[in-house]
Each structure stands twice: as structure tokens, then as C-alpha cells.
Amino acid sequence: YEARDVLGGKVSAWQDEDGDWIETGLHIFFGAYPNMMNMFAELGIHDRLQWKIHQMIFAMQELPGEFTTFDFIPGIPAPFNFGLAILMNQKMLTLPEKIQTAPPLLPMLIEGQPFIDAQDELSVTDFMRKYGMPERINEEVF
């Protein structure tokens, strides 16, 4: 089952009218993955990696052709860096939407993996609806 009209969701790819491939997939490696970093070292390719600024880029649905970012501040650990990046962005979500999003995420921080495991039967949309998160977050972010 696909929630949207494009197969593959976040990892979909298609050719545009010019024949260029457009990818929405999360084709990235994070420096925090020690096994991946060890493999790069073993392969002798560590010096060829091109590290990018830690940010998430979003196309603005209501403003075609415009983009906004969640900019992650170096040195702030996850998931706090993500929360701060969302709060600092002034284009995507309103302050009430940001405030409405926080309470459902707090159990993840407090209870940790047991809480996350207990949500396993829910889709992202079902989780958001169960905990009263704004629908627009699903449309804009997910």
C-alpha cells in the first residue's frame, strides 16, 4: 500500500521531461555510523568522502520553486538538534504547530525504546493522529 501517488515514498525516483533522474531518497551516510566509517577506512576511501552541511531541505508546497531548511547546529546531540532545527525554521511550521508537535515526542525522550517499540503497529500518519499532531506536518515534512 502506498500513501501517496508516487511509488516508493521517501525513496522514490523518476525521470523528468528532460530525462534527468529526480531522487527523493535519503541516500546518505552519517559520520556517526562507526561501522560504516571503519569500512571506509578499510577500503582506503575516507579521503574521498564529501561531508555536507547537516541540514534537511524541503520544497515549499505552498510556494512552488522555493525551499526551506532545518539547519542542525554542530555539537548539539540528537534528538535535541532536530528539535532546535525545527524551532529555528521560520518558514515551514507555525509556532502553534511546533508547540502541538512537541508533547507526542516527549515520551520518546523520556521512555526511550520501549515507547517506540509500543508504537510499532502504527504508521507515521496513525501515530501523528493518535497523539494529536497537526495534519500539515505529515504533508510538509513526511
N, C-alpha and C positions, 0 to 999 in steps of 0.2 A: 504494500500500500504506500502510495506517495501522497504527502500532504499538499504538495504544490503541483503545478502543471509541467515541471521540468524534472525528468528522471534523475535521481542521484542526489537531490537535495544540496547539501553544502559541498559535495564533491562532484558536482555536475560539470560537464564541459561540452561545448558545442562550437560549430564553425559559424562565423558571422558571414554576412553577404560578400565580404572580400576574400573569404577563405581562411581568415586568421582564426586560430583557436582561442576561445574565451574560456577561462577556467575560474570556477568559484571555489575550488577545493582548497583545503588547508594543507598545501604542500610545503611544509616547513619542518625544521628540526630545531629544537630549543637547546641552548647551551647547558641547560640543567639536566639533560639526559646523559648521565655518566657512561652508560654502556655505549651509546652512540658516539660520544666523544672518544672513548677508548678505541672503538672501531676505526674512527677517522685517523687516530694516531697510528694504529697498527697498519693501516693502508698507506700511511705517509701522505695523506692529502689534507691534513689540518691547515696547512698554509694556503690552501686554495679556497677555503670557506669564505663566503662574503656575508658577514653579520650585518643585519639590518637593524634599524631603529625599532625598538619594541613598541609597536602600535598596531591597532586594528583599524582598518579603513572601511568605511561604509558609504555606499551610494545613497544619496538622499532621495527617497521615493517621492516625496512631495516637491522636490526641486531637481528635476531631471538634469543630469550633467554636473551636478555639484556633489562634493564628497565631504565627509567629516571623519574625524579620527578619535579613538580612545588612545591617548598617549600615556604610556606606562613610565613612571618615574623610576630611574635606576636606584637600587638599594632598598626599595620597599618590597617586602616579601609578599608572595601570593597568599591568599587571595586579596589582601588589603590593597595591593597595587591596582587590581582590577576595579575595586570599589572606588578608589580615588580617581582613576582614569574616567570612570563614568560620571562622577560628580563634577569633574573639571570640564567636561564637554558641555558646551552651551548651545549646541545646535540640534542634538538629536532628541533628547527627552526633556520634558518639563520638570521643574523641581518637584511638583506633586507626584509625578510618575516615578521619579527617582526615590522619593520617600516611600511610596507604596510598594516599591520593589524590594526594599531592604528587609522588612520583617520576615518574609518567607526564606530569605537566605541565611538569616542568623542561626537557625538550627544546624545548618551545615557546619558553621564555625564552632558552635558550642558542643554539639553531639558528635560531629565528625562522621566517619564512615558508616557507623550503624544507622544514622538517619538517612544517609544517601542510599544505602542498601535497601532500606524500607520503602524507598520511592521507586524501586526498580521496575515495577509493573506499569508505571506511568510514562507517557510520552512527555516531551518538554511542554507541549501545549496543555496536557492534562495537569501536570504539576503546577503550571502557572495559574490555571483556572482554579485548582483546588485551594491554592493559597492566596487567591485574590490579586494576582499581579495584573497590571494593565495589559489588555489585548495588543495595544500598539507596540509593546516591547517585542512580542512574538513577530509582528510584522516588520519592525525596523531592525531588530538585532538578529533574530533567528530566522 
